[in-house]
């Protein structure tokens, strides 16, 4: 019984880490943040990062 609880706890931690990793690197928020960090401008209507002249 104790081994089963440990297995469930380890799987829960692994799934939690994987979900956090996915959110940080594959979410829209991450794409917007990366765009802005690189000096771009996020076009919310098109869902795209615009680089270059911002006239």
C-alpha positions as CSV (number, residue, x, y, z in Angstrom):
1,X,0.0,0.0,0.0
2,X,2.8,2.4,0.8
3,X,4.5,1.8,-2.5
4,X,1.3,2.6,-4.4
5,X,0.9,5.9,-2.6
6,X,4.5,6.8,-3.4
7,X,4.0,5.9,-7.1
8,X,0.9,8.1,-7.2
9,X,2.8,11.0,-5.5
10,X,5.7,10.7,-8.0
11,X,3.3,10.6,-11.0
12,X,1.4,13.6,-9.7
13,X,4.6,15.6,-9.4
14,X,5.8,14.6,-12.9
15,X,2.5,15.5,-14.4
16,X,2.5,18.8,-12.6
17,X,6.0,19.6,-13.8
18,X,5.1,18.7,-17.4
19,X,2.0,20.8,-17.3
20,X,4.0,23.8,-16.0
21,X,6.7,23.3,-18.6
22,X,4.0,23.2,-21.4
23,X,2.4,26.3,-20.1
24,X,5.6,28.3,-19.9
25,X,6.8,27.4,-23.4
26,X,3.7,26.7,-25.5
27,X,1.0,29.1,-24.3
28,X,-0.1,32.3,-26.0
29,X,1.2,34.2,-23.0
30,X,4.7,32.8,-23.6
31,X,4.6,33.7,-27.3
32,X,3.5,37.3,-26.5
33,X,6.2,37.6,-23.8
34,X,8.9,36.3,-26.2
35,X,7.8,38.7,-28.9
36,X,7.9,41.7,-26.6
37,X,11.3,40.6,-25.1
38,X,12.8,40.6,-28.6
39,X,11.6,44.1,-29.3
40,X,8.6,43.2,-31.4
41,X,5.0,44.2,-31.2
42,X,2.2,41.7,-30.7
43,X,-0.8,42.1,-33.1
44,X,-3.7,40.7,-31.0
45,X,-6.1,40.8,-34.0
46,X,-3.8,38.6,-36.2
47,X,-2.3,36.7,-33.3
48,X,1.2,37.4,-34.7
49,X,4.4,39.0,-33.6
50,X,5.4,42.0,-35.8
51,X,9.1,42.8,-36.0
52,X,10.8,45.8,-37.6
53,X,9.4,49.3,-38.1
54,X,6.5,50.2,-35.8
55,X,5.3,53.4,-37.5
